[in-house]
């Protein structure tokens, strides 16, 4: 394709497999800086979740198909570039909007504002779009869109006076509103503050009403003096709200049934919970799905762990240990600690809000997927805090795994440690090496389990606990034979 100069509204086909979109400008004294960004949209013109926004605080999409490549300065000229691998975009992504925001001023204060479309393979220029601006603080320079199976580029040149937040919310991004923000720039969708201003009700349970289900035939009421295969009574259980206590009782029975089914009745284990808090998980947090998962996993710890407590971590770009979850504290723990990573849209660094005791500042956790970091931290904890019982790690993520080599290294090195890693996928895609671990050779024992579900809230407890606990007993038997435990 030869170099093409474009006017607003013009379009052209893109035959390159991967492209770079370069925003360029010149600035003088008092001129603002500018930042390029990209939004990945479905056919309805909306993002699927906050993970579909690529910008300076979230520089890589979970699929790896879109990346913020950063700035270059040459004299008085600055460029900021986004890379798009068209062949790697997920099938449901129909458009990639190429945006920009001005930091500390308007685009009218910049000269020579232009957008270049480059072939990422050859570096050749495919299109040049020179733009004009006045009071805009955010801009859509262009968009890549799919039409009849062919990718095309359109020169847009649309400005916003409401900044990056106004641009983002137009496409469905949840914006953490700053004090003083106007109603026009605030998203109508749920937001995720660093800490609630006042205690709120216990998060709603997203799953369907609990029934013993078909997997529990012949289940008898719990006797006054339970044996090893019966639900265990746990300290603090009597403090729970009545409805939560009833759910817990039924769930402990179902965990006991699942353990008995797999030949593991009466076993004990230390249970550790790991929760993905990356940007793409925001929808699952806002719907109460993650809170429901935690409550369901509390029943596993209540049945397996002698003290009924769970250690817990959250992670995104960085891991953070959460306070231990004691059963009697479950309602308050859900309120304080089941929180997603936050996108900082208005500023790069925002004033810190007050945190409740024990809360993690989720801005330090970030928004990307770095599973290997939290795996390493949990391994260190287990080494430094040995236990008589083996450790079962319940690891929940919605995918976007891209550190495959690093994750594989951590889990291979952990093969001789008294830990079984049970990964559960929550409906997105690209679980990478986690899906392949069962077939990876060269390990003394299979120390990793994985399964994924489209909607965990719709999975009955009987099925969930069966799948969750199906491989752990087999690992325990083999690990005991090899003197790992």
C-alpha positions, 0 to 999 in steps of 0.5 A: 500500500502506498502512503495515503494522506487522509481527510476526516471521515475517509477510510481505507483497507488495511492489509498489514497483519499488525500496525502501529498507530502513532500520535504526534505533536509539537509543544511549546512553553505551557503546552500540555502533554498528550497520551495515546490510548485504545479501546477494544469494542464489540459490535454494539460499540461498547467494551466488555469490561475495563480490561478492554481499555489500553492506556498509560496505566494499563499498557497491555491488553490481556490478549496481548493484541494491543499494547501501549508502546510509549513515547519518543521525543525528538527535539520539540516533536513528541510521538506516542504509539499504540501497537495493534496485532490485527490477527491476534484480536479476539473474534468478538472485537469488531473495532479498536478506537484510537484515542488520546488525552491532553494532560494539563491543557487542551489539544488546541495548545499543541501544533502539528497534531497528526496520526500516522498508521504504520505497517508494524512489519516494515515500518512503512507509512500506510496513512497520515491524518492531520488533525485540528483542535481547539478546546478539546481535552480528549480526542479520537484520532481514528479507528480500526474496524472489521468489515466483511472479514477485512480490517479497515481504518477510518480517520475520525478526528472527534474531540471531547471537552470532558477529557479522558473520562468522558471519552472512556465512559462513552464506551462503557468504561467504569470511571472512579469519580474524583471529588468535584467531577460533574455528572456528565463525566461520571459513569452510570455504571458501578464504580470501585472506590478504595474504601467504602465511606460507611459500612454497607450491607453484606454483598448479595449472593449471586448464586442460585438458592442452595439445594442439596442436589442430586449428588447428595442422596442419603445425606443424613442430618449431622449427628451431635458428635460428628465423625471425620466424614461429617461437617466440622463445627468451626469456631465463630460459625455461630456468629454468622447471620442466620441465612449465611449460617444455613448456607454454610452448613449445607455447603460443608455437608456437600464438601464432605460428600465430595471428599468421601466420593474421592476417597479423602474423607477426614483429610485436613489441609491448610487452605489458601485463597488467591483472587484475581483483581485485574481490570478485566475482573471488575464486572465479576466484582460488581455483580457480587460473583467474587463475593459469592465465590469467597463464601463458597470457598469458606465452606471448603476451609471450614471442612478441611482446615483444623481452625477453619481459617483461610490465608488469602491473597489478591493480585493484578500487576502486584500481589498483596496479602489480605488479612486471614479470613476467620469464619466468624468475620466472613460478612465484614471480610467480604465487605472490606477485602473483596475489591477489584484493582482500580483504573486511575483515569483522571490523574496518574497519581490520585490523593489517597483515600482513607483505608479501613483497618487491614485494607489493601490500597488496590492502586498498588495492586494495579490492573494487569495479570502477573500470576507468577508474582503471587505464586512466588509469594504464596510459595515463600509463605508456605516455606516460611510457615510450615504446617503439619497438613498439606496446603491446597491453593484455590486460585481464581482468575478470568484468564488473560495469562501471558507470562507462560514461561514464568508461571511454568517455572514457578509451578515446576519448581514447586513440584516437591513442595507440599502444595497442590495448586487448583486453578479455576477459570472464571469465563474469559479466555487465554489461560495459557500454560494453566490449561496445558499443565496436566500434559506437561512432562518432566514432573515427579507428580502432577501438582496443578489442577485446572478447570474453567466455567462460563458462569460460576454463579450458575454451577451448583455446589455439588458440581463445583466442589466435585470439580474443585476437589477431584484432583487434590486427593490423587495428588495427596496419595502420590505426594505421600508415596514420594515423601513430599508430604 
